Structures are given as C-alpha cells and as structure tokens.
Amino acid sequence: QVHPVESGGDSVQAGGSLRLSCKVTGYIFTRYCLGWFRQAPGKEREEVAVIDADNTNYGASAKGRFTIFKDYHKEELYLQMNGLKPEDTGMYYCAASDDYCWRRQFGYWGQGTQVTVFS
C-alpha cells in the first residue's frame, strides 16, 4: 500500500528556508509522478511542484524559490523552500500518482505538514 508521510513543517520568519520531506513506502519511486501541494486557510488547494522520471514543474508562486527533488535510495521526496513569504503559509501535502505528471492524477495523499511564515 502506497503511504506518503510528510515531515519538516515549522514556523519560520519571512525570508527563511525550510526543507519538507515525504517518505513514500510501497511505491515505484523512479518513474511516476510525485508532487507537493498546499492549502491555505479559506483557499483552494494549489499545486506547488511536481516531478516524475522526465519532468519537473513548478507552480507560479514556487518558481525561483522552491526546488523539488527525490532521493531514490531513501525513497523520499523533498521540497526545498527558500525566500519564504507569509503567503506561503499553509498545510503542505505530498501526493503520489500511478502515472506521469502530465495526467495530474494523484491517488495517494499524505496527512500534511504545517508551514507558517511570519513577518
């Protein structure tokens, strides 16, 4: 059973950095799509970044500040977040797919890790 588990969320001052981690067990890590999403209070969930065997894509708010990458041996997905802003505050979710990123079909979701950025 595929089971993503996020960690690394914290409260950080604006301009700071955080690295989120997602351990994904029971999953073929090298091929299909993995992604980070976030949801702020009162807002829709938005895509932050996705990665599969061939491509990496970032949401508009993440470009130039965040980096998504994988460690195949550890079976972990990461999101390095630099230059954090208060509007980055939200619950961050890791998701895994049984297909490539272009389909954007994620069937496995973690419980989320909270990121709070204060000014």
C-alpha positions as CSV (number, residue, x, y, z in Angstrom):
1,Q,0.0,0.0,0.0
2,V,1.3,3.4,-1.0
3,H,1.5,5.7,2.0
4,P,3.1,9.1,1.9
5,V,4.2,10.7,5.2
6,E,5.3,14.3,5.3
7,S,7.6,16.0,7.8
8,G,9.6,19.2,8.2
9,G,6.9,21.8,8.6
10,D,7.6,24.5,11.0
11,S,7.1,28.2,11.9
12,V,9.8,30.4,10.2
13,Q,10.4,34.1,9.7
14,A,9.9,35.6,6.3
15,G,13.0,35.2,4.2
16,G,13.9,32.0,5.9
17,S,14.1,28.4,4.5
18,L,12.6,25.1,5.2
19,R,13.0,21.6,3.7
20,L,10.0,19.4,3.6
21,S,10.4,15.6,3.4
22,C,8.0,12.9,2.3
23,K,8.6,9.2,2.8
24,V,6.7,7.2,0.3
25,T,6.5,3.5,1.0
26,G,5.2,0.8,-1.3
27,Y,5.8,2.9,-4.4
28,I,7.9,2.7,-7.6
29,F,9.9,5.8,-6.9
30,T,11.8,6.1,-10.1
31,R,9.1,6.6,-12.7
32,Y,5.8,8.1,-11.8
33,C,4.6,11.5,-10.6
34,L,5.2,12.8,-7.1
35,G,4.1,16.2,-6.0
36,W,3.8,18.9,-3.4
37,F,0.5,20.8,-2.9
38,R,-0.5,23.3,-0.3
39,Q,-3.7,24.7,1.1
40,A,-4.1,27.9,3.0
41,P,-7.0,28.6,5.3
42,G,-10.0,29.5,3.2
43,K,-8.3,28.8,-0.1
44,E,-8.3,26.1,-2.6
45,R,-5.5,23.5,-2.7
46,E,-2.9,24.5,-5.2
47,E,-0.1,22.7,-6.8
48,V,3.4,23.7,-5.7
49,A,5.7,21.4,-7.6
50,V,5.6,18.0,-9.3
51,I,8.3,15.6,-10.6
52,D,8.4,12.4,-12.5
53,A,11.1,10.5,-14.4
54,D,11.3,13.1,-17.1
55,N,10.0,16.4,-15.9
56,T,9.8,18.9,-13.1
57,N,7.2,21.6,-13.0
58,Y,6.5,24.4,-10.5
59,G,3.5,26.5,-9.7
60,A,3.9,30.2,-10.3
61,S,4.4,31.0,-6.7
62,A,7.2,28.5,-6.3
63,K,9.3,29.2,-9.3
64,G,12.7,30.5,-8.5
65,R,12.3,29.9,-4.8
66,F,11.4,26.3,-4.3
67,T,13.1,23.1,-5.5
68,I,11.5,19.6,-5.7
69,F,13.8,16.6,-5.8
70,K,13.9,12.9,-4.9
71,D,16.3,10.6,-3.2
72,Y,15.7,7.2,-4.8
73,H,17.7,5.2,-2.2
74,K,15.8,6.7,0.7
75,E,12.5,6.7,-1.2
76,E,11.9,10.2,-0.1
77,L,10.6,13.3,-1.9
78,Y,11.8,16.8,-0.8
79,L,10.7,20.4,-1.2
80,Q,13.5,22.9,-0.5
81,M,11.8,26.3,0.1
82,N,13.9,29.4,0.2
83,G,12.9,33.0,0.5
84,L,9.7,32.1,2.3
85,K,6.9,34.7,2.4
86,P,3.9,34.9,4.7
87,E,1.7,33.9,1.7
88,D,3.5,30.6,1.7
89,T,1.7,29.7,4.9
90,G,-0.5,26.6,4.7
91,M,-0.7,22.9,5.0
92,Y,1.7,21.2,2.6
93,Y,0.7,17.8,1.2
94,C,2.7,15.2,-0.5
95,A,1.0,13.1,-3.2
96,A,1.9,10.2,-5.4
97,S,0.5,9.0,-8.7
98,D,0.4,5.8,-10.7
99,D,1.0,7.8,-13.8
100,Y,3.2,10.5,-15.3
101,C,2.8,14.1,-14.2
102,W,1.1,15.3,-17.4
103,R,-2.1,13.4,-16.3
104,R,-2.2,15.1,-12.9
105,Q,-4.0,12.1,-11.3
106,F,-2.9,11.6,-7.7
107,G,-4.3,8.7,-5.9
108,Y,-2.2,8.7,-2.7
109,W,-2.0,11.6,-0.3
110,G,-0.3,12.2,3.0
111,Q,-1.8,13.9,6.0
112,G,0.1,17.1,5.6
113,T,2.7,19.2,7.4
114,Q,2.1,22.7,8.5
115,V,4.2,25.6,7.3
116,T,3.8,29.0,9.0
117,V,5.7,32.0,7.8
118,F,5.6,35.1,10.0
119,S,6.8,38.6,9.1
